[in-house]
């Protein structure tokens, strides 16, 4: 059975840069609520926040992906109902070295989408009917490989941790704002002195945490693209899928709103620009030694 192999110095360099960048961003994201907690309550508050986040992470680690997907109206896709799709996911999971093959769910959402929940030992992949109708076999392999790459890389836990840091910073900023409002009469008469620098830092904390968490998400998306190509050996297939999904998303919003929606500023986006992702995949396509393409794999017919 083929396993994930990344060969070439440029690939190794890309993975190292991605990991270092991710660690720095995660550390900075976690530092924001940590600093806010310390400014509010000192070392005791910092330890209490850390304990609370650890409990939430522990609870999330044992959450059943099936229960999460049922909230979106997800229905299990059994091997009997989708043998080719299951064969594709099994092959990708084997190549990625996952201990268990992710379960498949069909989620009846209007957009063309796929996403993963859970972790390597207990993961699930969700696909929408429009995704299966829109992409060909080669493109679908790239998209599913991208989601399995997220599972393999531990991105779901990583981004959950960043999200908790973001929410904690927002909670602390809210408590700070409430305290300032309650103390406003005493502040105005000069009975309470305000330390403006810590106050500004506390109020800015959620915005800074959001920017850092979004940057971390974009870095992990690039990393998942890289691993997806290692799984399929087909950067062009993933690039085609990204271009098609971008076009369908724009068409969806044009039909819904009558015009294209305003573009979200790059710093607030969870995903990099599609053009940039395709450009990086095109660079991978020019590698001198191509690797085995999953879409050529026998026995995975749909």
Residue frames as qw, qx, qy, qz and C-alpha x, y, z in Angstrom:
[[0.000, 0.887, 0.461, 0.000, 0.00, 0.00, 0.00],
 [0.384, 0.526, -0.039, 0.758, 1.36, 3.41, -0.97],
 [0.427, -0.673, -0.405, 0.447, 2.10, 5.72, 1.93],
 [0.102, 0.993, 0.062, 0.003, 2.47, 9.46, 2.10],
 [0.736, -0.144, 0.134, 0.648, 5.92, 10.42, 0.87],
 [0.158, 0.982, 0.011, -0.101, 7.21, 13.94, 0.46],
 [0.788, -0.075, 0.201, 0.577, 10.45, 13.96, -1.47],
 [0.380, 0.656, 0.151, 0.635, 12.58, 16.87, -2.58],
 [0.374, -0.124, -0.375, 0.839, 14.24, 19.64, -0.61],
 [0.180, -0.248, -0.136, -0.942, 11.64, 22.24, -1.59],
 [0.637, -0.439, -0.517, -0.366, 8.84, 20.08, -0.19],
 [0.649, -0.331, -0.517, 0.450, 10.69, 19.50, 3.07],
 [0.213, 0.038, -0.153, 0.964, 11.47, 23.20, 3.33],
 [0.371, -0.377, -0.321, -0.786, 7.80, 24.04, 2.76],
 [0.700, -0.454, -0.546, -0.071, 6.71, 21.66, 5.51],
 [0.542, -0.215, -0.405, 0.705, 9.28, 23.05, 7.95],
 [0.004, 0.169, 0.022, 0.985, 8.26, 26.64, 7.19],
 [0.521, -0.435, -0.458, -0.574, 4.60, 25.71, 7.60],
 [0.696, -0.420, -0.547, 0.201, 5.20, 24.07, 10.98],
 [0.406, -0.122, -0.282, 0.861, 7.34, 26.90, 12.33],
 [0.164, -0.268, -0.197, -0.929, 4.86, 29.51, 11.10],
 [0.610, -0.464, -0.533, -0.359, 1.98, 27.58, 12.66],
 [0.640, -0.353, -0.512, 0.451, 3.73, 27.20, 16.02],
 [0.227, -0.003, -0.145, 0.963, 4.58, 30.90, 16.15],
 [0.339, -0.330, -0.308, -0.826, 1.02, 31.92, 15.27],
 [0.671, -0.455, -0.574, -0.114, -0.50, 29.49, 17.76],
 [0.535, -0.248, -0.437, 0.679, 1.84, 30.70, 20.51],
 [0.025, 0.100, -0.002, 0.995, 0.94, 34.32, 19.74],
 [0.488, -0.402, -0.472, -0.615, -2.79, 33.50, 19.66],
 [0.686, -0.445, -0.557, 0.147, -2.62, 31.78, 23.05],
 [0.424, -0.071, -0.312, 0.847, -0.50, 34.59, 24.48],
 [0.151, -0.407, -0.194, -0.880, -3.25, 37.15, 23.85],
 [0.653, -0.576, -0.306, -0.385, -5.87, 35.76, 26.30],
 [0.759, -0.238, -0.399, 0.457, -3.07, 34.73, 28.66],
 [0.277, 0.154, -0.151, 0.936, -1.89, 38.33, 28.85],
 [0.377, -0.478, -0.234, -0.758, -5.48, 39.54, 29.22],
 [0.771, -0.466, -0.429, -0.062, -6.13, 37.09, 32.07],
 [0.638, -0.132, -0.337, 0.680, -2.93, 38.12, 33.81],
 [0.059, 0.308, -0.007, 0.949, -3.78, 41.83, 33.48],
 [0.549, -0.502, -0.288, -0.603, -7.23, 41.21, 34.98],
 [0.836, -0.497, -0.046, -0.227, -6.54, 38.69, 37.74],
 [0.229, -0.729, 0.643, -0.054, -2.82, 38.08, 37.93],
 [0.131, 0.333, -0.928, -0.100, -1.20, 34.66, 38.03],
 [0.376, 0.159, 0.825, -0.390, -4.23, 33.04, 39.65],
 [0.605, 0.562, 0.166, -0.539, -6.48, 34.19, 36.83],
 [0.373, 0.576, -0.643, -0.340, -4.00, 32.98, 34.26],
 [0.057, -0.160, 0.981, -0.093, -3.89, 29.50, 35.82],
 [0.484, 0.344, 0.632, -0.498, -7.69, 29.40, 36.09],
 [0.570, 0.608, -0.167, -0.527, -8.05, 30.27, 32.41],
 [0.242, 0.450, -0.839, -0.187, -5.56, 27.58, 31.44],
 [0.254, 0.036, 0.924, -0.284, -7.47, 25.01, 33.49],
 [0.562, 0.485, 0.372, -0.556, -10.76, 25.99, 31.86],
 [0.503, 0.602, -0.441, -0.435, -9.34, 25.77, 28.34],
 [0.052, 0.305, -0.951, -0.012, -7.83, 22.36, 29.14],
 [0.425, 0.223, 0.777, -0.407, -11.23, 21.08, 30.31],
 [0.598, 0.595, 0.070, -0.533, -12.91, 22.32, 27.13],
 [0.355, 0.549, -0.700, -0.287, -10.24, 20.66, 24.99],
 [0.148, -0.121, 0.967, -0.169, -10.66, 17.40, 26.90],
 [0.542, 0.406, 0.555, -0.484, -14.41, 17.54, 26.39],
 [0.541, 0.651, -0.220, -0.485, -13.99, 18.31, 22.70],
 [0.104, 0.450, -0.870, -0.172, -11.56, 15.42, 22.23],
 [0.195, 0.108, 0.962, -0.160, -14.27, 12.99, 23.31],
 [0.518, 0.430, 0.172, -0.719, -17.11, 14.62, 21.35],
 [0.617, 0.223, 0.738, 0.157, -18.70, 12.28, 18.83],
 [0.031, -0.205, 0.451, 0.868, -18.28, 13.58, 15.24],
 [0.068, -0.399, -0.843, -0.354, -21.58, 11.92, 14.32],
 [0.141, -0.726, -0.566, 0.365, -23.40, 14.07, 16.87],
 [0.117, -0.524, 0.125, 0.834, -21.79, 17.20, 15.46],
 [0.020, 0.030, -0.686, -0.727, -22.77, 16.31, 11.90],
 [0.053, -0.551, -0.832, -0.042, -26.34, 15.51, 12.92],
 [0.053, -0.667, -0.280, 0.689, -26.64, 19.17, 13.91],
 [0.122, 0.428, -0.423, -0.790, -26.13, 19.92, 10.20],
 [0.811, 0.299, 0.130, -0.485, -28.64, 17.26, 9.17],
 [0.178, 0.526, -0.803, -0.215, -25.89, 14.81, 8.21],
 [0.943, 0.014, 0.127, -0.306, -26.82, 11.28, 7.16],
 [0.543, -0.436, 0.676, 0.239, -24.32, 8.40, 7.15],
 [0.660, 0.549, -0.384, -0.340, -23.04, 7.27, 3.76],
 [0.820, -0.274, 0.502, -0.019, -22.42, 3.54, 4.02],
 [0.203, -0.379, 0.764, 0.480, -20.06, 1.55, 1.77],
 [0.389, 0.380, 0.833, 0.101, -23.13, -0.11, 0.26],
 [0.272, 0.868, 0.340, -0.240, -24.58, 3.26, -0.79],
 [0.294, 0.919, -0.252, -0.073, -21.32, 4.77, -2.08],
 [0.939, -0.159, 0.156, 0.264, -18.75, 2.01, -2.66],
 [0.635, 0.526, 0.012, 0.566, -16.52, 4.07, -4.96],
 [0.116, -0.848, 0.141, -0.498, -16.48, 7.03, -2.61],
 [0.775, -0.588, 0.214, -0.087, -15.68, 4.82, 0.34],
 [0.911, 0.115, 0.092, 0.384, -12.93, 3.11, -1.61],
 [0.371, 0.718, -0.078, 0.584, -11.40, 6.49, -2.38],
 [0.396, -0.800, 0.214, -0.397, -11.53, 7.60, 1.26],
 [0.923, -0.341, 0.161, 0.071, -10.08, 4.29, 2.45],
 [0.792, 0.347, 0.009, 0.502, -7.17, 4.54, 0.01],
 [0.118, 0.783, -0.146, 0.593, -6.46, 8.13, 1.08],
 [0.641, -0.692, 0.189, -0.273, -6.67, 7.23, 4.77],
 [0.956, -0.105, 0.092, 0.257, -4.26, 4.33, 4.25],
 [0.598, 0.528, -0.052, 0.600, -1.81, 6.58, 2.44],
 [0.139, -0.792, 0.166, -0.571, -2.07, 9.17, 5.19],
 [0.402, 0.141, -0.791, 0.439, -1.39, 6.52, 7.82],
 [0.502, -0.379, 0.162, -0.760, -4.61, 7.17, 9.75],
 [0.163, -0.136, 0.934, -0.287, -5.39, 4.49, 12.36],
 [0.380, 0.454, 0.770, -0.236, -9.07, 4.46, 11.31],
 [0.158, 0.330, 0.578, 0.730, -10.86, 5.28, 8.08],
 [0.198, 0.137, 0.256, -0.936, -13.01, 8.41, 8.55],
 [0.308, 0.497, 0.802, -0.124, -16.75, 7.88, 8.34],
 [0.066, 0.154, 0.447, 0.879, -18.64, 9.54, 5.52],
 [0.152, 0.588, 0.631, -0.483, -21.73, 11.72, 5.88],
 [0.166, 0.468, 0.516, 0.698, -23.97, 13.45, 3.38],
 [0.090, -0.495, -0.414, 0.759, -24.96, 16.92, 4.57],
 [0.263, 0.673, 0.604, 0.337, -27.84, 18.61, 2.77],
 [0.163, -0.691, -0.077, 0.701, -26.49, 22.14, 2.60],
 [0.561, 0.791, 0.197, -0.141, -26.99, 24.38, -0.45],
 [0.104, 0.864, -0.451, -0.197, -23.31, 25.20, -0.97],
 [0.871, 0.327, -0.347, 0.115, -20.65, 23.05, -2.63],
 [0.225, -0.749, 0.506, -0.363, -18.60, 21.99, 0.35],
 [0.864, -0.085, -0.478, 0.132, -16.70, 19.30, 2.22],
 [0.154, -0.730, 0.451, -0.490, -15.32, 19.42, 5.75],
 [0.644, 0.009, -0.732, 0.222, -13.84, 17.17, 8.42],
 [0.512, -0.674, 0.194, -0.495, -14.63, 16.82, 12.12],
 [0.949, -0.313, 0.021, 0.022, -12.99, 14.80, 14.87],
 [0.181, -0.770, 0.599, 0.125, -9.40, 13.60, 15.07],
 [0.324, 0.435, -0.799, -0.258, -7.26, 10.82, 13.60],
 [0.067, -0.014, 0.974, -0.218, -8.69, 8.10, 15.85],
 [0.193, 0.569, 0.770, -0.215, -12.30, 9.16, 15.33],
 [0.035, 0.332, -0.222, -0.916, -12.88, 11.37, 12.31],
 [0.475, 0.572, 0.666, -0.057, -15.74, 11.96, 9.91],
 [0.142, -0.099, 0.412, 0.894, -15.90, 13.61, 6.50],
 [0.372, 0.632, 0.537, -0.416, -18.97, 15.51, 5.38],
 [0.165, 0.003, 0.574, 0.802, -19.81, 16.17, 1.74],
 [0.443, 0.432, 0.280, -0.734, -22.75, 17.98, 0.21],
 [0.702, 0.423, 0.571, 0.036, -24.80, 16.59, -2.70],
 [0.410, 0.906, -0.021, -0.103, -23.81, 19.57, -4.85],
 [0.223, -0.710, 0.636, 0.205, -20.13, 18.75, -4.28],
 [0.584, -0.021, 0.799, 0.140, -20.62, 15.23, -5.61],
 [0.573, 0.689, 0.443, -0.021, -22.59, 16.60, -8.56],
 [0.175, 0.958, -0.144, -0.176, -20.07, 19.34, -9.39],
 [0.164, -0.708, 0.665, 0.173, -16.65, 17.66, -9.21],
 [0.831, 0.297, -0.442, -0.162, -15.30, 14.87, -11.35],
 [0.936, -0.268, -0.185, 0.134, -13.46, 11.92, -9.85],
 [0.645, 0.262, -0.210, 0.686, -10.05, 13.52, -10.11],
 [0.078, -0.580, 0.123, -0.801, -11.16, 16.78, -8.49],
 [0.761, -0.533, -0.109, -0.355, -13.09, 14.96, -5.77],
 [0.879, -0.083, -0.281, 0.376, -9.96, 12.97, -4.89],
 [0.364, 0.387, -0.228, 0.816, -8.10, 16.26, -4.36],
 [0.394, -0.581, 0.031, -0.711, -10.80, 17.74, -2.12],
 [0.891, -0.404, -0.156, -0.137, -11.15, 14.62, 0.03],
 [0.775, 0.104, -0.286, 0.554, -7.36, 14.34, 0.27],
 [0.074, 0.539, -0.185, 0.819, -7.28, 17.94, 1.50],
 [0.647, -0.556, 0.015, -0.522, -9.78, 17.16, 4.26],
 [0.951, -0.197, -0.191, 0.146, -7.94, 13.97, 5.26],
 [0.536, 0.378, -0.285, 0.699, -4.75, 16.04, 5.36],
 [0.300, -0.629, 0.161, -0.699, -6.41, 18.28, 7.96],
 [0.893, -0.402, -0.044, -0.198, -7.16, 15.17, 10.05],
 [0.885, 0.101, -0.210, 0.403, -3.64, 13.81, 9.63],
 [0.352, 0.488, -0.230, 0.765, -2.00, 17.14, 10.48],
 [0.347, -0.447, -0.638, 0.522, -4.06, 17.59, 13.65],
 [0.048, 0.275, 0.150, 0.948, -5.48, 20.84, 12.29],
 [0.451, -0.602, -0.510, -0.417, -8.91, 20.32, 13.84],
 [0.641, -0.575, -0.369, 0.350, -7.53, 20.31, 17.38],
 [0.449, -0.060, 0.000, 0.891, -5.08, 23.09, 16.58],
 [0.083, -0.380, -0.303, -0.870, -7.77, 25.39, 15.21],
 [0.550, -0.642, -0.513, -0.148, -10.12, 24.46, 18.06],
 [0.597, -0.421, -0.276, 0.625, -7.46, 25.61, 20.50],
 [0.215, 0.083, 0.145, 0.962, -6.99, 28.86, 18.57],
 [0.301, -0.539, -0.491, -0.614, -10.77, 29.34, 18.52],
 [0.600, -0.620, -0.471, 0.182, -10.96, 28.87, 22.29],
 [0.461, -0.237, -0.109, 0.848, -8.22, 31.46, 22.73],
 [0.004, -0.306, -0.344, -0.888, -10.18, 33.84, 20.52],
 [0.470, -0.619, -0.516, -0.359, -13.41, 33.30, 22.49],
 [0.616, -0.493, -0.391, 0.473, -11.60, 33.65, 25.81],
 [0.301, -0.032, 0.027, 0.953, -10.13, 36.97, 24.73],
 [0.227, -0.452, -0.428, -0.750, -13.61, 38.14, 23.71],
 [0.591, -0.607, -0.531, -0.010, -15.04, 37.07, 27.07],
 [0.545, -0.371, -0.256, 0.707, -12.34, 38.91, 28.99],
 [0.116, 0.155, 0.196, 0.961, -12.82, 42.04, 26.88],
 [0.389, -0.561, -0.521, -0.512, -16.55, 41.85, 27.56],
 [0.617, -0.575, -0.450, 0.293, -15.97, 41.55, 31.31],
 [0.417, -0.153, -0.068, 0.894, -13.60, 44.50, 31.13],
 [0.083, -0.355, -0.352, -0.862, -16.13, 46.65, 29.27],
 [0.526, -0.619, -0.536, -0.230, -18.85, 45.73, 31.76],
 [0.601, -0.454, -0.347, 0.558, -16.59, 46.60, 34.70],
 [0.251, 0.037, 0.081, 0.964, -15.72, 49.95, 33.17],
 [0.272, -0.499, -0.452, -0.687, -19.40, 50.77, 32.64],
 [0.608, -0.616, -0.497, 0.058, -20.24, 49.87, 36.23],
 [0.568, -0.419, -0.180, 0.685, -17.36, 52.00, 37.47],
 [0.320, 0.543, 0.295, 0.718, -18.05, 54.93, 35.14],
 [0.280, -0.902, -0.205, -0.258, -19.66, 57.23, 37.78],
 [0.681, -0.658, 0.088, 0.308, -16.65, 56.80, 40.09],
 [0.656, 0.122, 0.285, 0.688, -14.26, 57.24, 37.16],
 [0.165, 0.749, 0.301, 0.566, -15.93, 60.52, 36.19],
 [0.389, -0.901, -0.028, -0.190, -15.68, 61.95, 39.71],
 [0.303, 0.709, -0.557, 0.309, -12.07, 60.81, 40.01],
 [0.689, -0.495, 0.428, -0.311, -12.55, 58.23, 42.77],
 [0.899, 0.014, 0.411, 0.154, -11.32, 55.41, 40.51],
 [0.027, 0.720, -0.502, -0.479, -8.17, 55.75, 38.48],
 [0.907, 0.380, 0.150, -0.098, -8.04, 53.98, 35.12],
 [0.438, -0.467, 0.608, 0.470, -4.83, 52.42, 33.87],
 [0.596, 0.615, -0.044, -0.514, -5.35, 53.20, 30.22],
 [0.256, 0.518, -0.771, -0.268, -2.64, 51.04, 28.67],
 [0.175, -0.002, 0.976, -0.131, -3.83, 47.74, 30.26],
 [0.503, 0.479, 0.482, -0.534, -7.42, 48.75, 29.46],
 [0.498, 0.633, -0.316, -0.502, -6.62, 49.34, 25.80],
 [0.108, 0.351, -0.921, -0.129, -4.74, 46.03, 25.63],
 [0.332, 0.177, 0.868, -0.324, -7.69, 44.16, 27.13],
 [0.543, 0.594, 0.270, -0.529, -10.16, 45.76, 24.72],
 [0.423, 0.637, -0.508, -0.397, -7.90, 45.10, 21.72],
 [0.361, -0.309, 0.879, -0.029, -7.24, 41.48, 22.73],
 [0.694, 0.328, 0.618, -0.170, -10.18, 39.83, 20.90],
 [0.557, 0.796, -0.076, -0.225, -9.40, 41.66, 17.66],
 [0.053, 0.692, -0.715, -0.088, -5.74, 40.67, 17.83],
 [0.510, -0.118, 0.844, -0.116, -6.66, 37.06, 18.69],
 [0.717, 0.544, 0.358, -0.250, -9.04, 36.95, 15.72],
 [0.427, 0.807, -0.363, -0.184, -6.38, 38.17, 13.30],
 [0.128, -0.530, 0.838, -0.013, -3.87, 35.63, 14.61],
 [0.626, 0.102, 0.745, -0.208, -6.38, 32.76, 14.53],
 [0.693, 0.666, 0.126, -0.246, -7.34, 33.60, 10.94],
 [0.254, 0.761, -0.586, -0.117, -3.68, 33.73, 9.93],
 [0.376, -0.301, 0.870, -0.101, -3.11, 30.33, 11.55],
 [0.726, 0.366, 0.523, -0.254, -6.07, 28.90, 9.64],
 [0.577, 0.766, -0.183, -0.218, -4.68, 30.17, 6.32],
 [0.008, 0.631, -0.775, -0.028, -1.28, 28.62, 7.03],
 [0.529, -0.060, 0.828, -0.174, -2.89, 25.27, 7.84],
 [0.731, 0.569, 0.232, -0.298, -4.85, 25.42, 4.57],
 [0.399, 0.745, -0.516, -0.141, -1.61, 25.74, 2.62],
 [0.219, -0.417, 0.873, -0.124, -0.20, 22.83, 4.59],
 [0.688, 0.209, 0.631, -0.290, -3.25, 20.68, 3.88],
 [0.660, 0.689, -0.126, -0.273, -2.88, 21.42, 0.15],
 [0.153, 0.662, -0.733, -0.033, 0.71, 20.22, 0.28],
 [0.384, -0.163, 0.886, -0.203, -0.15, 16.96, 2.05],
 [0.732, 0.429, 0.353, -0.395, -3.16, 16.41, -0.22],
 [0.563, 0.691, -0.397, -0.221, -0.87, 16.48, -3.25],
 [0.036, -0.468, 0.877, -0.099, 1.44, 13.99, -1.54],
 [0.579, 0.084, 0.731, -0.352, -1.57, 11.71, -1.03],
 [0.725, 0.564, 0.303, -0.256, -2.91, 11.90, -4.58],
 [0.545, -0.160, 0.515, 0.641, 0.17, 12.73, -6.61],
 [0.263, 0.574, 0.596, 0.496, -2.06, 15.05, -8.60],
 [0.146, -0.390, -0.231, 0.879, -1.67, 18.79, -7.89],
 [0.143, -0.054, -0.461, -0.874, -3.58, 19.66, -11.05],
 [0.340, -0.458, -0.794, -0.210, -6.67, 17.79, -9.84],
 [0.312, -0.596, -0.510, 0.535, -6.80, 19.80, -6.61],
 [0.100, -0.261, 0.128, 0.951, -6.13, 23.05, -8.48],
 [0.211, -0.244, -0.659, -0.679, -9.01, 22.33, -10.85],
 [0.364, -0.565, -0.736, 0.081, -11.29, 21.57, -7.90],
 [0.259, -0.489, -0.296, 0.778, -10.38, 24.84, -6.18],
 [0.038, 0.089, -0.345, -0.934, -11.07, 26.84, -9.33],
 [0.308, -0.367, -0.746, -0.464, -14.41, 25.11, -9.86],
 [0.371, -0.570, -0.653, 0.333, -15.45, 25.57, -6.21],
 [0.161, -0.354, -0.088, 0.917, -14.55, 29.26, -6.34],
 [0.169, -0.080, -0.516, -0.836, -16.66, 29.72, -9.47],
 [0.383, -0.460, -0.776, -0.198, -19.62, 27.84, -7.96],
 [0.314, -0.506, -0.521, 0.612, -19.46, 29.85, -4.74],
 [0.004, -0.231, 0.102, 0.968, -19.57, 33.12, -6.64],
 [0.291, -0.212, -0.673, -0.646, -22.46, 31.84, -8.74],
 [0.359, -0.485, -0.780, 0.169, -24.35, 30.78, -5.60],
 [0.183, -0.508, -0.346, 0.767, -24.10, 34.22, -4.04],
 [0.093, 0.089, -0.371, -0.920, -24.99, 35.94, -7.31],
 [0.342, -0.357, -0.766, -0.411, -28.16, 33.85, -7.53],
 [0.382, -0.537, -0.669, 0.344, -28.98, 34.47, -3.86],
 [0.212, -0.611, -0.213, 0.732, -28.19, 38.19, -3.65],
 [0.477, 0.833, 0.279, -0.013, -28.47, 39.24, -7.27],
 [0.314, 0.867, -0.340, 0.182, -24.85, 40.40, -7.24],
 [0.720, 0.156, -0.532, 0.418, -21.45, 39.26, -6.07],
 [0.571, -0.776, -0.242, 0.120, -20.96, 39.73, -2.31],
 [0.011, 0.922, -0.352, 0.163, -18.41, 42.12, -0.91],
 [0.774, 0.242, -0.516, 0.274, -15.07, 40.42, -0.58],
 [0.702, -0.700, -0.083, 0.104, -13.97, 39.74, 2.99],
 [0.061, 0.885, -0.456, 0.069, -10.66, 41.47, 3.80],
 [0.717, 0.320, -0.611, 0.104, -7.77, 39.04, 3.50],
 [0.073, 0.368, -0.712, 0.594, -6.73, 39.38, 7.15],
 [0.585, -0.093, 0.448, -0.670, -10.18, 38.21, 8.27],
 [0.815, 0.226, -0.365, -0.390, -10.40, 35.21, 5.95],
 [0.788, -0.362, 0.489, -0.097, -9.96, 31.63, 7.17],
 [0.844, 0.225, 0.397, 0.282, -8.78, 30.48, 3.73],
 [0.286, -0.409, 0.354, 0.791, -6.08, 31.95, 1.49],
 [0.492, 0.559, -0.158, -0.648, -6.96, 33.42, -1.89],
 [0.901, 0.219, 0.372, -0.046, -7.80, 30.66, -4.34],
 [0.593, 0.777, -0.198, 0.081, -5.49, 32.16, -6.96],
 [0.097, -0.741, 0.637, -0.189, -2.56, 31.96, -4.55],
 [0.743, -0.187, 0.623, -0.158, -3.35, 28.33, -3.68],
 [0.850, 0.490, 0.192, -0.004, -3.55, 27.43, -7.36],
 [0.330, 0.850, -0.396, 0.105, -0.28, 29.25, -8.04],
 [0.361, -0.574, 0.717, -0.163, 1.49, 27.20, -5.37],
 [0.837, 0.102, 0.527, -0.109, -0.03, 24.00, -6.73],
 [0.694, 0.717, -0.073, -0.007, 1.21, 24.95, -10.20],
 [0.033, 0.774, -0.622, 0.114, 4.73, 25.14, -8.78],
 [0.638, -0.238, 0.717, -0.150, 4.30, 21.63, -7.41],
 [0.838, 0.466, 0.239, -0.154, 3.11, 20.53, -10.86],
 [0.503, 0.787, -0.356, 0.038, 6.50, 21.46, -12.28],
 [0.601, -0.550, 0.580, -0.005, 8.34, 19.01, -10.03],
 [0.314, 0.521, -0.710, -0.354, 10.70, 16.90, -12.21],
 [0.175, 0.046, -0.983, 0.017, 9.67, 13.55, -10.67],
 [0.608, -0.267, -0.126, -0.736, 5.89, 13.08, -10.54],
 [0.219, -0.133, 0.899, -0.354, 4.48, 10.70, -7.96],
 [0.010, -0.270, -0.942, -0.201, 1.72, 8.15, -8.35],
 [0.334, -0.134, -0.087, -0.929, -1.67, 9.69, -9.12],
 [0.336, 0.108, 0.818, -0.454, -4.55, 8.35, -7.03],
 [0.624, 0.432, 0.124, -0.639, -7.08, 9.03, -9.75],
 [0.521, 0.410, -0.684, -0.305, -5.35, 6.33, -11.82],
 [0.273, -0.250, 0.872, -0.320, -5.81, 3.80, -9.01],
 [0.426, -0.085, -0.783, -0.445, -7.62, 0.67, -10.23],
 [0.366, -0.356, -0.848, 0.143, -10.75, -0.50, -8.46],
 [0.057, -0.393, -0.430, 0.811, -11.97, 2.92, -7.34],
 [0.053, -0.290, -0.584, -0.756, -14.64, 3.37, -9.98],
 [0.270, 0.171, 0.448, -0.835, -17.82, 5.24, -9.09]]
